[in-house]
């Protein structure tokens, strides 16, 4: 109880190594002897650590994350949550981002069930910064908790629905990032119904022009590819590969190329089956020029004839979708 108050001013030291070691020492105290220091003192240190989350050196940020987690576990999430949710309303963007990371750390340390109800409630506030902060906190939270997400996926589906259909592109971008982490976390956990539902909301965003948004959308589709399987995503892709519009085709082929690169072996069962292209004799060709029905009959007759009597012009051993454009 005498050491920690003297360590707090050292956190503001300009030397990075001093900062890192001071944070590390406070973290060890919080882990092993938190009961010897008052909750008010721990709260003071929490505010200092939020500032440390934007340090340039990665090791300082990492030490701050672990120490913040130890303190949250020691004094409980309620007091910290009250302050952090208030921080989402400030104008300073870096402060809001640090706050969202802190919320995710509290969720990881004290259990997501302590933070998630507060986030869902806070998202109802009609302030774009607050809603964005909640989405970013959810994204970081799902990234941190990983497989634990399976217990909370159905609670956040409606929130993500709302965010993915919002007019603000930043909302959709952050929601897509959250969907990516969520999908990767619940891989193999039997939550395919919720993921399929979310894919239906992510998919219309593939025509976005903003590089940040389209990057997040493609990452979300890649995450859903891992959890749902490439076959399910391929059924979405197939409808646009041969669209009349070039801009539509380009986007769909980009998604298809990713599928082909990462999951070529899994796509074989879902490729469309194409019949062999038979050489028709002159009489059949002439009839085909007149009527489509006559040509169809000629092709069926060629298929029914013995193998030695028919000439195959093109034999599709593998489908013509097996390309890389």
HUQUIJO-V840021 format. One record per run of one state. SS is the DSSP state (a for helix, b for strand, c for the rest). FROM is the first residue (numbers start at 1). TO is the last residue. Records with the same first field share a line. If there is no record, write none. Layout:
SS=FROM-TO ; FROM-TO
This chain:
c=1-1 ; 13-15 ; 33-33 ; 37-38 ; 53-57 ; 76-76 ; 88-92 ; 111-111 ; 123-127 ; 152-152 ; 165-168 ; 186-191 ; 208-210 ; 229-229 ; 241-245 ; 271-276 ; 280-281 ; 291-291 ; 305-306 ; 310-310 ; 315-325
a=2-12 ; 16-32 ; 34-36 ; 39-52 ; 58-75 ; 77-87 ; 93-110 ; 112-122 ; 128-151 ; 153-164 ; 169-185 ; 192-207 ; 211-228 ; 230-240 ; 246-270 ; 282-290 ; 292-304 ; 307-309
b=277-279 ; 311-314
